[in-house]
Amino acid sequence: MEKKNFEVIIIGGSYSGLSAAMSLGRALRQVLVIDSGLPCNRQTPHSHNFITQDGEKPAVISAKAKLQVEFYKTVQFYNGLAVKASKIENGFEIVTASGDVFTARKVLFATGVKDLLPEIDGFAECWGISVLHCPYCHGYEVKNEKTAIIANGEMGFEFAKLISNWTKDLRLCTNGKSELTLEQTEILKNKDVLILEEEIVSLQHNAGYISNIVFKDGEKVEVKAIYARVPFEQHCALPKDLGCEINEMGYLKVDFMQKTNIAGIYASGDATTQMRSVALAVSTGSFAGAVINKELIDEDFL
């Protein structure tokens, strides 16, 4: 790329980053979107709960979005990985894995999170297909089916309550000794939720669609879907390198304007919230783009 200096650099070119790029492109801003092409839902066959796009393939949504953003000629795209970021006199400098260097007055991180999947054989292959994180995104498609939850303690109890809205054929797999209280255990039993404490060794599946949970004692339990909350880490370390705060849940800390604690740095999408959905990612990205444009106007209108 010949152009090296921009008003805004967006790191992350999935739904939130593209949404921000559209806002900024329509505001006539010189924008660079840096994207490495690894969205967290790349294995998920269908996206849901996003009006006008319900049931569409995630890659189709993002491809259409990028095509529309490309209409705005002040927005450029860079296919690669941002590996270094630093504060400079008039903004920020971003270095990519290929050694390219770009600068901008403002930076938006729309980089998402990286799920840390358990070492259960078959789990990774089923993740996003039949092992699910969100009933609002995928619960309707497996309503009233034989369903399991992999969780324990307070999270397991609350998750079981939530998923019982979509199915009553439910079992809670604590994957080891239960950490439920006696009261929680009694409540779940009264709601016919089967509690299974045996350790899970594998998930039997066909191309990611689960058929059985296999336990350490050899028992198999037939299910059509599993819900699991897995630990995660920020997909990109650059915000932390720049001094951006991480909240107690592991998300980038932003205020109601999508601003981080570092002036000139913003964040949006999955990196900032536990409510991981395409609709919310688009919303926060669009708003961040508008906020960034307004801040640029305020700085220049002096």
C-alpha positions as protocol buffer text, in pm:
chain_id: "A"
residue {
  index: 1
  type: MET
  ca { x: 0 y: 0 z: 0 }
}
residue {
  index: 2
  type: GLU
  ca { x: 126 y: 345 z: -90 }
}
residue {
  index: 3
  type: LYS
  ca { x: -75 y: 526 z: 171 }
}
residue {
  index: 4
  type: LYS
  ca { x: 71 y: 498 z: 521 }
}
residue {
  index: 5
  type: ASN
  ca { x: -103 y: 770 z: 722 }
}
residue {
  index: 6
  type: PHE
  ca { x: -471 y: 760 z: 812 }
}
residue {
  index: 7
  type: GLU
  ca { x: -716 y: 934 z: 1038 }
}
residue {
  index: 8
  type: VAL
  ca { x: -839 y: 605 z: 1184 }
}
residue {
  index: 9
  type: ILE
  ca { x: -700 y: 253 z: 1191 }
}
residue {
  index: 10
  type: ILE
  ca { x: -947 y: -25 z: 1270 }
}
residue {
  index: 11
  type: ILE
  ca { x: -785 y: -349 z: 1383 }
}
residue {
  index: 12
  type: GLY
  ca { x: -1028 y: -631 z: 1319 }
}
residue {
  index: 13
  type: GLY
  ca { x: -1236 y: -651 z: 1002 }
}
residue {
  index: 14
  type: SER
  ca { x: -1530 y: -867 z: 1105 }
}
residue {
  index: 15
  type: TYR
  ca { x: -1882 y: -739 z: 1183 }
}
residue {
  index: 16
  type: SER
  ca { x: -1794 y: -472 z: 1437 }
}
residue {
  index: 17
  type: GLY
  ca { x: -1490 y: -342 z: 1252 }
}
residue {
  index: 18
  type: LEU
  ca { x: -1676 y: -331 z: 920 }
}
residue {
  index: 19
  type: SER
  ca { x: -1968 y: -152 z: 1080 }
}
residue {
  index: 20
  type: ALA
  ca { x: -1734 y: 112 z: 1222 }
}
residue {
  index: 21
  type: ALA
  ca { x: -1562 y: 143 z: 885 }
}
residue {
  index: 22
  type: MET
  ca { x: -1894 y: 211 z: 716 }
}
residue {
  index: 23
  type: SER
  ca { x: -1979 y: 487 z: 965 }
}
residue {
  index: 24
  type: LEU
  ca { x: -1641 y: 646 z: 916 }
}
residue {
  index: 25
  type: GLY
  ca { x: -1641 y: 600 z: 539 }
}
residue {
  index: 26
  type: ARG
  ca { x: -1975 y: 776 z: 518 }
}
residue {
  index: 27
  type: ALA
  ca { x: -1819 y: 1054 z: 727 }
}
residue {
  index: 28
  type: LEU
  ca { x: -1546 y: 1093 z: 461 }
}
residue {
  index: 29
  type: ARG
  ca { x: -1270 y: 972 z: 695 }
}
residue {
  index: 30
  type: GLN
  ca { x: -943 y: 821 z: 577 }
}
residue {
  index: 31
  type: VAL
  ca { x: -962 y: 472 z: 728 }
}
residue {
  index: 32
  type: LEU
  ca { x: -748 y: 159 z: 722 }
}
residue {
  index: 33
  type: VAL
  ca { x: -896 y: -176 z: 827 }
}
residue {
  index: 34
  type: ILE
  ca { x: -636 y: -436 z: 924 }
}
residue {
  index: 35
  type: ASP
  ca { x: -773 y: -789 z: 940 }
}
residue {
  index: 36
  type: SER
  ca { x: -608 y: -1132 z: 968 }
}
residue {
  index: 37
  type: GLY
  ca { x: -919 y: -1322 z: 854 }
}
residue {
  index: 38
  type: LEU
  ca { x: -988 y: -1535 z: 1163 }
}
residue {
  index: 39
  type: PRO
  ca { x: -1335 y: -1450 z: 1300 }
}
residue {
  index: 40
  type: CYS
  ca { x: -1436 y: -1646 z: 1610 }
}
residue {
  index: 41
  type: ASN
  ca { x: -1751 y: -1783 z: 1443 }
}
residue {
  index: 42
  type: ARG
  ca { x: -1577 y: -1913 z: 1130 }
}
residue {
  index: 43
  type: GLN
  ca { x: -1687 y: -2271 z: 1210 }
}
residue {
  index: 44
  type: THR
  ca { x: -2050 y: -2179 z: 1282 }
}
residue {
  index: 45
  type: PRO
  ca { x: -2276 y: -2283 z: 992 }
}
residue {
  index: 46
  type: HIS
  ca { x: -2552 y: -2025 z: 1045 }
}
residue {
  index: 47
  type: SER
  ca { x: -2594 y: -1692 z: 1221 }
}
residue {
  index: 48
  type: HIS
  ca { x: -2919 y: -1606 z: 1400 }
}
residue {
  index: 49
  type: ASN
  ca { x: -3097 y: -1330 z: 1590 }
}
residue {
  index: 50
  type: PHE
  ca { x: -2977 y: -1057 z: 1353 }
}
residue {
  index: 51
  type: ILE
  ca { x: -3274 y: -904 z: 1175 }
}
residue {
  index: 52
  type: THR
  ca { x: -3268 y: -931 z: 791 }
}
residue {
  index: 53
  type: GLN
  ca { x: -2985 y: -1188 z: 814 }
}
residue {
  index: 54
  type: ASP
  ca { x: -3142 y: -1457 z: 1034 }
}
residue {
  index: 55
  type: GLY
  ca { x: -3011 y: -1800 z: 932 }
}
residue {
  index: 56
  type: GLU
  ca { x: -2748 y: -1669 z: 692 }
}
residue {
  index: 57
  type: LYS
  ca { x: -2395 y: -1810 z: 685 }
}
residue {
  index: 58
  type: PRO
  ca { x: -2157 y: -1587 z: 885 }
}
residue {
  index: 59
  type: ALA
  ca { x: -1907 y: -1567 z: 600 }
}
residue {
  index: 60
  type: VAL
  ca { x: -2179 y: -1452 z: 362 }
}
residue {
  index: 61
  type: ILE
  ca { x: -2279 y: -1170 z: 597 }
}
residue {
  index: 62
  type: SER
  ca { x: -1923 y: -1047 z: 638 }
}
residue {
  index: 63
  type: ALA
  ca { x: -1847 y: -1076 z: 265 }
}
residue {
  index: 64
  type: LYS
  ca { x: -2154 y: -871 z: 178 }
}
residue {
  index: 65
  type: ALA
  ca { x: -2064 y: -618 z: 446 }
}
residue {
  index: 66
  type: LYS
  ca { x: -1710 y: -578 z: 316 }
}
residue {
  index: 67
  type: LEU
  ca { x: -1835 y: -533 z: -39 }
}
residue {
  index: 68
  type: GLN
  ca { x: -2064 y: -254 z: 78 }
}
residue {
  index: 69
  type: VAL
  ca { x: -1788 y: -85 z: 283 }
}
residue {
  index: 70
  type: GLU
  ca { x: -1555 y: -98 z: -18 }
}
residue {
  index: 71
  type: PHE
  ca { x: -1796 y: 139 z: -193 }
}
residue {
  index: 72
  type: TYR
  ca { x: -1657 y: 416 z: 29 }
}
residue {
  index: 73
  type: LYS
  ca { x: -1327 y: 502 z: -137 }
}
residue {
  index: 74
  type: THR
  ca { x: -1170 y: 660 z: 171 }
}
residue {
  index: 75
  type: VAL
  ca { x: -1169 y: 317 z: 340 }
}
residue {
  index: 76
  type: GLN
  ca { x: -883 y: 82 z: 257 }
}
residue {
  index: 77
  type: PHE
  ca { x: -819 y: -278 z: 362 }
}
residue {
  index: 78
  type: TYR
  ca { x: -501 y: -456 z: 465 }
}
residue {
  index: 79
  type: ASN
  ca { x: -494 y: -835 z: 487 }
}
residue {
  index: 80
  type: GLY
  ca { x: -251 y: -916 z: 766 }
}
residue {
  index: 81
  type: LEU
  ca { x: -181 y: -923 z: 1136 }
}
residue {
  index: 82
  type: ALA
  ca { x: -104 y: -619 z: 1351 }
}
residue {
  index: 83
  type: VAL
  ca { x: 179 y: -720 z: 1585 }
}
residue {
  index: 84
  type: LYS
  ca { x: 299 y: -397 z: 1744 }
}
residue {
  index: 85
  type: ALA
  ca { x: 138 y: -70 z: 1848 }
}
residue {
  index: 86
  type: SER
  ca { x: 284 y: 239 z: 2007 }
}
residue {
  index: 87
  type: LYS
  ca { x: 185 y: 593 z: 2098 }
}
residue {
  index: 88
  type: ILE
  ca { x: 345 y: 864 z: 1886 }
}
residue {
  index: 89
  type: GLU
  ca { x: 324 y: 1243 z: 1893 }
}
residue {
  index: 90
  type: ASN
  ca { x: 8 y: 1282 z: 1688 }
}
residue {
  index: 91
  type: GLY
  ca { x: -159 y: 948 z: 1740 }
}
residue {
  index: 92
  type: PHE
  ca { x: -50 y: 587 z: 1706 }
}
residue {
  index: 93
  type: GLU
  ca { x: 182 y: 369 z: 1502 }
}
residue {
  index: 94
  type: ILE
  ca { x: 81 y: 17 z: 1401 }
}
residue {
  index: 95
  type: VAL
  ca { x: 331 y: -241 z: 1269 }
}
residue {
  index: 96
  type: THR
  ca { x: 218 y: -557 z: 1091 }
}
residue {
  index: 97
  type: ALA
  ca { x: 374 y: -903 z: 1079 }
}
residue {
  index: 98
  type: SER
  ca { x: 503 y: -822 z: 730 }
}
residue {
  index: 99
  type: GLY
  ca { x: 685 y: -517 z: 859 }
}
residue {
  index: 100
  type: ASP
  ca { x: 450 y: -254 z: 716 }
}
residue {
  index: 101
  type: VAL
  ca { x: 407 y: 54 z: 931 }
}
residue {
  index: 102
  type: PHE
  ca { x: 93 y: 268 z: 944 }
}
residue {
  index: 103
  type: THR
  ca { x: -7 y: 567 z: 1155 }
}
residue {
  index: 104
  type: ALA
  ca { x: -340 y: 715 z: 1257 }
}
residue {
  index: 105
  type: ARG
  ca { x: -484 y: 973 z: 1492 }
}
residue {
  index: 106
  type: LYS
  ca { x: -731 y: 723 z: 1636 }
}
residue {
  index: 107
  type: VAL
  ca { x: -738 y: 346 z: 1674 }
}
residue {
  index: 108
  type: LEU
  ca { x: -1037 y: 116 z: 1714 }
}
residue {
  index: 109
  type: PHE
  ca { x: -986 y: -240 z: 1836 }
}
residue {
  index: 110
  type: ALA
  ca { x: -1260 y: -470 z: 1706 }
}
residue {
  index: 111
  type: THR
  ca { x: -1048 y: -777 z: 1760 }
}
residue {
  index: 112
  type: GLY
  ca { x: -1280 y: -1012 z: 1948 }
}
residue {
  index: 113
  type: VAL
  ca { x: -1174 y: -1289 z: 2184 }
}
residue {
  index: 114
  type: LYS
  ca { x: -1009 y: -1629 z: 2151 }
}
residue {
  index: 115
  type: ASP
  ca { x: -1193 y: -1921 z: 2310 }
}
residue {
  index: 116
  type: LEU
  ca { x: -981 y: -2161 z: 2513 }
}
residue {
  index: 117
  type: LEU
  ca { x: -1143 y: -2496 z: 2450 }
}
residue {
  index: 118
  type: PRO
  ca { x: -1115 y: -2786 z: 2694 }
}
residue {
  index: 119
  type: GLU
  ca { x: -910 y: -3092 z: 2605 }
}
residue {
  index: 120
  type: ILE
  ca { x: -1212 y: -3311 z: 2543 }
}
residue {
  index: 121
  type: ASP
  ca { x: -1183 y: -3519 z: 2227 }
}
residue {
  index: 122
  type: GLY
  ca { x: -1435 y: -3388 z: 1973 }
}
residue {
  index: 123
  type: PHE
  ca { x: -1513 y: -3064 z: 2157 }
}
residue {
  index: 124
  type: ALA
  ca { x: -1325 y: -2836 z: 1916 }
}
residue {
  index: 125
  type: GLU
  ca { x: -1482 y: -3004 z: 1612 }
}
residue {
  index: 126
  type: CYS
  ca { x: -1833 y: -2946 z: 1755 }
}
residue {
  index: 127
  type: TRP
  ca { x: -1771 y: -2591 z: 1883 }
}
residue {
  index: 128
  type: GLY
  ca { x: -2013 y: -2348 z: 1722 }
}
residue {
  index: 129
  type: ILE
  ca { x: -2201 y: -2630 z: 1546 }
}
residue {
  index: 130
  type: SER
  ca { x: -2361 y: -2845 z: 1815 }
}
residue {
  index: 131
  type: VAL
  ca { x: -2162 y: -2729 z: 2118 }
}
residue {
  index: 132
  type: LEU
  ca { x: -2304 y: -2384 z: 2169 }
}
residue {
  index: 133
  type: HIS
  ca { x: -2235 y: -2078 z: 2382 }
}
residue {
  index: 134
  type: CYS
  ca { x: -2557 y: -1878 z: 2338 }
}
residue {
  index: 135
  type: PRO
  ca { x: -2922 y: -1988 z: 2338 }
}
residue {
  index: 136
  type: TYR
  ca { x: -3030 y: -1658 z: 2184 }
}
residue {
  index: 137
  type: CYS
  ca { x: -2808 y: -1730 z: 1884 }
}
residue {
  index: 138
  type: HIS
  ca { x: -2876 y: -2102 z: 1846 }
}
residue {
  index: 139
  type: GLY
  ca { x: -3135 y: -2221 z: 2100 }
}
residue {
  index: 140
  type: TYR
  ca { x: -3435 y: -2215 z: 1870 }
}
residue {
  index: 141
  type: GLU
  ca { x: -3273 y: -2461 z: 1631 }
}
residue {
  index: 142
  type: VAL
  ca { x: -3232 y: -2722 z: 1907 }
}
residue {
  index: 143
  type: LYS
  ca { x: -3549 y: -2647 z: 2103 }
}
residue {
  index: 144
  type: ASN
  ca { x: -3701 y: -2944 z: 2290 }
}
residue {
  index: 145
  type: GLU
  ca { x: -3404 y: -3167 z: 2199 }
}
residue {
  index: 146
  type: LYS
  ca { x: -3196 y: -3381 z: 2433 }
}
residue {
  index: 147
  type: THR
  ca { x: -2955 y: -3119 z: 2564 }
}
residue {
  index: 148
  type: ALA
  ca { x: -2658 y: -3109 z: 2800 }
}
residue {
  index: 149
  type: ILE
  ca { x: -2481 y: -2827 z: 2977 }
}
residue {
  index: 150
  type: ILE
  ca { x: -2113 y: -2850 z: 3068 }
}
residue {
  index: 151
  type: ALA
  ca { x: -2069 y: -2627 z: 3372 }
}
residue {
  index: 152
  type: ASN
  ca { x: -2045 y: -2646 z: 3748 }
}
residue {
  index: 153
  type: GLY
  ca { x: -2133 y: -2453 z: 4061 }
}
residue {
  index: 154
  type: GLU
  ca { x: -2316 y: -2123 z: 4037 }
}
residue {
  index: 155
  type: MET
  ca { x: -2258 y: -2097 z: 3662 }
}
residue {
  index: 156
  type: GLY
  ca { x: -2399 y: -2445 z: 3609 }
}
residue {
  index: 157
  type: PHE
  ca { x: -2709 y: -2366 z: 3812 }
}
residue {
  index: 158
  type: GLU
  ca { x: -2779 y: -2036 z: 3636 }
}
residue {
  index: 159
  type: PHE
  ca { x: -2705 y: -2185 z: 3294 }
}
residue {
  index: 160
  type: ALA
  ca { x: -2948 y: -2471 z: 3360 }
}
residue {
  index: 161
  type: LYS
  ca { x: -3217 y: -2221 z: 3457 }
}
residue {
  index: 162
  type: LEU
  ca { x: -3160 y: -2029 z: 3135 }
}
residue {
  index: 163
  type: ILE
  ca { x: -3154 y: -2326 z: 2899 }
}
residue {
  index: 164
  type: SER
  ca { x: -3469 y: -2476 z: 3057 }
}
residue {
  index: 165
  type: ASN
  ca { x: -3656 y: -2207 z: 2863 }
}
residue {
  index: 166
  type: TRP
  ca { x: -3570 y: -2390 z: 2539 }
}
residue {
  index: 167
  type: THR
  ca { x: -3590 y: -2754 z: 2649 }
}
residue {
  index: 168
  type: LYS
  ca { x: -3701 y: -2960 z: 2947 }
}
residue {
  index: 169
  type: ASP
  ca { x: -3494 y: -3261 z: 2836 }
}
residue {
  index: 170
  type: LEU
  ca { x: -3188 y: -3135 z: 3016 }
}
residue {
  index: 171
  type: ARG
  ca { x: -2886 y: -3274 z: 3197 }
}
residue {
  index: 172
  type: LEU
  ca { x: -2609 y: -3081 z: 3375 }
}
residue {
  index: 173
  type: CYS
  ca { x: -2261 y: -3229 z: 3333 }
}
residue {
  index: 174
  type: THR
  ca { x: -2032 y: -3095 z: 3604 }
}
residue {
  index: 175
  type: ASN
  ca { x: -1732 y: -3283 z: 3455 }
}
residue {
  index: 176
  type: GLY
  ca { x: -1613 y: -3379 z: 3802 }
}
residue {
  index: 177
  type: LYS
  ca { x: -1747 y: -3348 z: 4155 }
}
residue {
  index: 178
  type: SER
  ca { x: -2048 y: -3120 z: 4173 }
}
residue {
  index: 179
  type: GLU
  ca { x: -1994 y: -2778 z: 4328 }
}
residue {
  index: 180
  type: LEU
  ca { x: -2366 y: -2706 z: 4348 }
}
residue {
  index: 181
  type: THR
  ca { x: -2512 y: -2619 z: 4685 }
}
residue {
  index: 182
  type: LEU
  ca { x: -2762 y: -2858 z: 4840 }
}
residue {
  index: 183
  type: GLU
  ca { x: -3039 y: -2609 z: 4768 }
}
residue {
  index: 184
  type: GLN
  ca { x: -2937 y: -2575 z: 4402 }
}
residue {
  index: 185
  type: THR
  ca { x: -2915 y: -2952 z: 4365 }
}
residue {
  index: 186
  type: GLU
  ca { x: -3262 y: -2995 z: 4509 }
}
residue {
  index: 187
  type: ILE
  ca { x: -3410 y: -2728 z: 4284 }
}
residue {
  index: 188
  type: LEU
  ca { x: -3259 y: -2883 z: 3971 }
}
residue {
  index: 189
  type: LYS
  ca { x: -3378 y: -3231 z: 4067 }
}
residue {
  index: 190
  type: ASN
  ca { x: -3729 y: -3096 z: 4120 }
}
residue {
  index: 191
  type: LYS
  ca { x: -3711 y: -2951 z: 3769 }
}
residue {
  index: 192
  type: ASP
  ca { x: -3606 y: -3295 z: 3634 }
}
residue {
  index: 193
  type: VAL
  ca { x: -3256 y: -3177 z: 3544 }
}
residue {
  index: 194
  type: LEU
  ca { x: -3024 y: -3479 z: 3560 }
}
residue {
  index: 195
  type: ILE
  ca { x: -2691 y: -3400 z: 3728 }
}
residue {
  index: 196
  type: LEU
  ca { x: -2396 y: -3604 z: 3595 }
}
residue {
  index: 197
  type: GLU
  ca { x: -2066 y: -3572 z: 3783 }
}
residue {
  index: 198
  type: GLU
  ca { x: -1850 y: -3820 z: 3592 }
}
residue {
  index: 199
  type: GLU
  ca { x: -1557 y: -3676 z: 3396 }
}
residue {
  index: 200
  type: ILE
  ca { x: -1614 y: -3635 z: 3020 }
}
residue {
  index: 201
  type: VAL
  ca { x: -1354 y: -3793 z: 2792 }
}
residue {
  index: 202
  type: SER
  ca { x: -1498 y: -3737 z: 2444 }
}
residue {
  index: 203
  type: LEU
  ca { x: -1787 y: -3624 z: 2228 }
}
residue {
  index: 204
  type: GLN
  ca { x: -1903 y: -3857 z: 1954 }
}
residue {
  index: 205
  type: HIS
  ca { x: -2012 y: -3662 z: 1649 }
}
residue {
  index: 206
  type: ASN
  ca { x: -2053 y: -3657 z: 1274 }
}
residue {
  index: 207
  type: ALA
  ca { x: -1894 y: -3351 z: 1112 }
}
residue {
  index: 208
  type: GLY
  ca { x: -1946 y: -3150 z: 1428 }
}
residue {
  index: 209
  type: TYR
  ca { x: -2300 y: -3266 z: 1502 }
}
residue {
  index: 210
  type: ILE
  ca { x: -2293 y: -3445 z: 1836 }
}
residue {
  index: 211
  type: SER
  ca { x: -2460 y: -3778 z: 1906 }
}
residue {
  index: 212
  type: ASN
  ca { x: -2318 y: -3892 z: 2242 }
}
residue {
  index: 213
  type: ILE
  ca { x: -2122 y: -3772 z: 2542 }
}
residue {
  index: 214
  type: VAL
  ca { x: -1873 y: -4038 z: 2652 }
}
residue {
  index: 215
  type: PHE
  ca { x: -1776 y: -4042 z: 3020 }
}
residue {
  index: 216
  type: LYS
  ca { x: -1465 y: -4175 z: 3190 }
}
residue {
  index: 217
  type: ASP
  ca { x: -1654 y: -4476 z: 3331 }
}
residue {
  index: 218
  type: GLY
  ca { x: -1755 y: -4575 z: 2976 }
}
residue {
  index: 219
  type: GLU
  ca { x: -2115 y: -4456 z: 2999 }
}
residue {
  index: 220
  type: LYS
  ca { x: -2261 y: -4281 z: 2696 }
}
residue {
  index: 221
  type: VAL
  ca { x: -2540 y: -4026 z: 2707 }
}
residue {
  index: 222
  type: GLU
  ca { x: -2724 y: -3935 z: 2389 }
}
residue {
  index: 223
  type: VAL
  ca { x: -2767 y: -3563 z: 2323 }
}
residue {
  index: 224
  type: LYS
  ca { x: -2836 y: -3341 z: 2022 }
}
residue {
  index: 225
  type: ALA
  ca { x: -2682 y: -3023 z: 2164 }
}
residue {
  index: 226
  type: ILE
  ca { x: -2449 y: -2905 z: 2438 }
}
residue {
  index: 227
  type: TYR
  ca { x: -2413 y: -2561 z: 2592 }
}
residue {
  index: 228
  type: ALA
  ca { x: -2079 y: -2464 z: 2740 }
}
residue {
  index: 229
  type: ARG
  ca { x: -1914 y: -2149 z: 2871 }
}
residue {
  index: 230
  type: VAL
  ca { x: -1543 y: -2175 z: 2803 }
}
residue {
  index: 231
  type: PRO
  ca { x: -1265 y: -1948 z: 2925 }
}
residue {
  index: 232
  type: PHE
  ca { x: -1121 y: -1700 z: 2678 }
}
residue {
  index: 233
  type: GLU
  ca { x: -848 y: -1447 z: 2626 }
}
residue {
  index: 234
  type: GLN
  ca { x: -828 y: -1131 z: 2423 }
}
residue {
  index: 235
  type: HIS
  ca { x: -758 y: -1220 z: 2062 }
}
residue {
  index: 236
  type: CYS
  ca { x: -518 y: -928 z: 2034 }
}
residue {
  index: 237
  type: ALA
  ca { x: -260 y: -828 z: 2295 }
}
residue {
  index: 238
  type: LEU
  ca { x: -201 y: -479 z: 2152 }
}
residue {
  index: 239
  type: PRO
  ca { x: -465 y: -296 z: 2360 }
}
residue {
  index: 240
  type: LYS
  ca { x: -304 y: -421 z: 2680 }
}
residue {
  index: 241
  type: ASP
  ca { x: 41 y: -328 z: 2546 }
}
residue {
  index: 242
  type: LEU
  ca { x: -88 y: 26 z: 2495 }
}
residue {
  index: 243
  type: GLY
  ca { x: -217 y: 41 z: 2854 }
}
residue {
  index: 244
  type: CYS
  ca { x: -587 y: -28 z: 2794 }
}
residue {
  index: 245
  type: GLU
  ca { x: -760 y: -164 z: 3102 }
}
residue {
  index: 246
  type: ILE
  ca { x: -911 y: -512 z: 3113 }
}
residue {
  index: 247
  type: ASN
  ca { x: -1212 y: -560 z: 3341 }
}
residue {
  index: 248
  type: GLU
  ca { x: -1257 y: -837 z: 3596 }
}
residue {
  index: 249
  type: MET
  ca { x: -1429 y: -1059 z: 3338 }
}
residue {
  index: 250
  type: GLY
  ca { x: -1143 y: -1031 z: 3088 }
}
residue {
  index: 251
  type: TYR
  ca { x: -1301 y: -783 z: 2846 }
}
residue {
  index: 252
  type: LEU
  ca { x: -1159 y: -452 z: 2728 }
}
residue {
  index: 253
  type: LYS
  ca { x: -1297 y: -187 z: 2958 }
}
residue {
  index: 254
  type: VAL
  ca { x: -1490 y: 80 z: 2768 }
}
residue {
  index: 255
  type: ASP
  ca { x: -1730 y: 355 z: 2869 }
}
residue {
  index: 256
  type: PHE
  ca { x: -2072 y: 420 z: 2715 }
}
residue {
  index: 257
  type: MET
  ca { x: -1898 y: 593 z: 2421 }
}
residue {
  index: 258
  type: GLN
  ca { x: -1685 y: 282 z: 2344 }
}
residue {
  index: 259
  type: LYS
  ca { x: -1376 y: 467 z: 2469 }
}
residue {
  index: 260
  type: THR
  ca { x: -1099 y: 285 z: 2654 }
}
residue {
  index: 261
  type: ASN
  ca { x: -904 y: 451 z: 2935 }
}
residue {
  index: 262
  type: ILE
  ca { x: -637 y: 556 z: 2682 }
}
residue {
  index: 263
  type: ALA
  ca { x: -725 y: 874 z: 2492 }
}
residue {
  index: 264
  type: GLY
  ca { x: -766 y: 808 z: 2121 }
}
residue {
  index: 265
  type: ILE
  ca { x: -820 y: 432 z: 2158 }
}
residue {
  index: 266
  type: TYR
  ca { x: -1165 y: 276 z: 2125 }
}
residue {
  index: 267
  type: ALA
  ca { x: -1294 y: -80 z: 2133 }
}
residue {
  index: 268
  type: SER
  ca { x: -1612 y: -252 z: 2016 }
}
residue {
  index: 269
  type: GLY
  ca { x: -1767 y: -591 z: 1958 }
}
residue {
  index: 270
  type: ASP
  ca { x: -1690 y: -920 z: 2133 }
}
residue {
  index: 271
  type: ALA
  ca { x: -1369 y: -789 z: 2287 }
}
residue {
  index: 272
  type: THR
  ca { x: -1579 y: -564 z: 2511 }
}
residue {
  index: 273
  type: THR
  ca { x: -1884 y: -763 z: 2619 }
}
residue {
  index: 274
  type: GLN
  ca { x: -2004 y: -1109 z: 2721 }
}
residue {
  index: 275
  type: MET
  ca { x: -2311 y: -1065 z: 2498 }
}
residue {
  index: 276
  type: ARG
  ca { x: -2150 y: -1210 z: 2188 }
}
residue {
  index: 277
  type: SER
  ca { x: -2376 y: -1164 z: 1889 }
}
residue {
  index: 278
  type: VAL
  ca { x: -2347 y: -1030 z: 1536 }
}
residue {
  index: 279
  type: ALA
  ca { x: -2623 y: -778 z: 1603 }
}
residue {
  index: 280
  type: LEU
  ca { x: -2449 y: -629 z: 1905 }
}
residue {
  index: 281
  type: ALA
  ca { x: -2110 y: -628 z: 1734 }
}
residue {
  index: 282
  type: VAL
  ca { x: -2259 y: -431 z: 1445 }
}
residue {
  index: 283
  type: SER
  ca { x: -2430 y: -191 z: 1685 }
}
residue {
  index: 284
  type: THR
  ca { x: -2123 y: -112 z: 1894 }
}
residue {
  index: 285
  type: GLY
  ca { x: -1905 y: -78 z: 1585 }
}
residue {
  index: 286
  type: SER
  ca { x: -2144 y: 166 z: 1419 }
}
residue {
  index: 287
  type: PHE
  ca { x: -2165 y: 374 z: 1735 }
}
residue {
  index: 288
  type: ALA
  ca { x: -1788 y: 373 z: 1785 }
}
residue {
  index: 289
  type: GLY
  ca { x: -1742 y: 499 z: 1431 }
}
residue {
  index: 290
  type: ALA
  ca { x: -1977 y: 791 z: 1494 }
}
residue {
  index: 291
  type: VAL
  ca { x: -1805 y: 875 z: 1824 }
}
residue {
  index: 292
  type: ILE
  ca { x: -1461 y: 871 z: 1662 }
}
residue {
  index: 293
  type: ASN
  ca { x: -1578 y: 1100 z: 1382 }
}
residue {
  index: 294
  type: LYS
  ca { x: -1727 y: 1346 z: 1632 }
}
residue {
  index: 295
  type: GLU
  ca { x: -1404 y: 1354 z: 1830 }
}
residue {
  index: 296
  type: LEU
  ca { x: -1204 y: 1425 z: 1516 }
}
residue {
  index: 297
  type: ILE
  ca { x: -1443 y: 1709 z: 1429 }
}
residue {
  index: 298
  type: ASP
  ca { x: -1414 y: 1857 z: 1777 }
}
residue {
  index: 299
  type: GLU
  ca { x: -1034 y: 1847 z: 1762 }
}
residue {
  index: 300
  type: ASP
  ca { x: -1019 y: 2014 z: 1421 }
}
residue {
  index: 301
  type: PHE
  ca { x: -1291 y: 2275 z: 1483 }
}
residue {
  index: 302
  type: LEU
  ca { x: -1068 y: 2501 z: 1687 }
}
